[in-house]
Amino acid sequence: MPKSLQEKFENSHAKKEVLAKPIWGQQPGDLMYISSPQEIAHEIQRIPSGSFLGVIGLRKQLANEHAADFTCPLTTGIFLRTAIEYWEEDRTRFFPEGLPFWRVVGKKDPLFKKLSAPMQELLRHKQEEEGIA
């Protein structure tokens, strides 16, 4: 049976892995950080209004915070989408201001196309409102 968004959000745990072979431009022995949907939601909350970090910036920030060489791009995208969809399901979740995913996802990011039409419109509106180009 497929997991619910809540299960995906709540039951993923961060970890580090040492690469055994090259991947994504990284070398064997590099330390890869794999985040979690909860941590990604928390990191997004920390981005100040009017600022844009982007997915790559988010990955770099997470790697730095966890003393890793890089953060897994695949799981970051999956967990970011999980957090956004979990919040979309019930917008009372997280903090009073919601989940300001528009400070991480750009209109040209592949994830943007995977968002629902209302979430795409919200992203456009909020980026314009906060002066994010």
Buried (B, 14 or more C-beta within 10 A) or exposed (E): EEEEBEEBBBEBEBEEEEBEEEBEEBEEEBBBBBBBBBBBBBBBBEBEEEEBBEBEBBBBBBBEEBEBBBBBBEBBBBBBBBBBBBBBEEEEBBEEEBBBBBBBBBEEBEBBEBBEEEBBEBBEEBBEEBEBE
